Amino acid sequence: DRPALVDFWAPWCGPCRAIAPVLEELAVEYKGKLTVAKVNVDENRKLAGNHGVMSIPTMILFKNGKVLDKVIGLVPKERLKELMDKAL
């Protein structure tokens, strides 16, 4: 099972829009090793609630169905890479 970084976001969220290009770059860089996915919290409130997402953007790192780590807010690309490397 490939690890995944899931970005909980919303279209009206400025920081979410700001981090989106960084996540797209990381999806390309980690292709084949780690999946980057997006969950719109407006369309998936229950899923966001199940994972304790209270503010966005929230990025949750999963491996083998378990949460490895979580980052909240607009963070630098290097911090996200550190997070993702934990799962590899």
Number of C-alpha atoms within 10 A of each C-alpha: 7 13 21 22 26 18 25 25 25 18 11 9 11 13 16 19 15 12 18 16 11 14 21 12 13 19 17 12 12 15 11 9 14 23 18 20 15 14 17 14 20 13 10 11 12 12 14 20 11 8 12 10 20 11 12 20 25 21 27 22 25 20 17 11 11 10 14 17 15 17 16 15 13 17 14 10 14 9 11 18 14 10 19 24 12 12 18 11
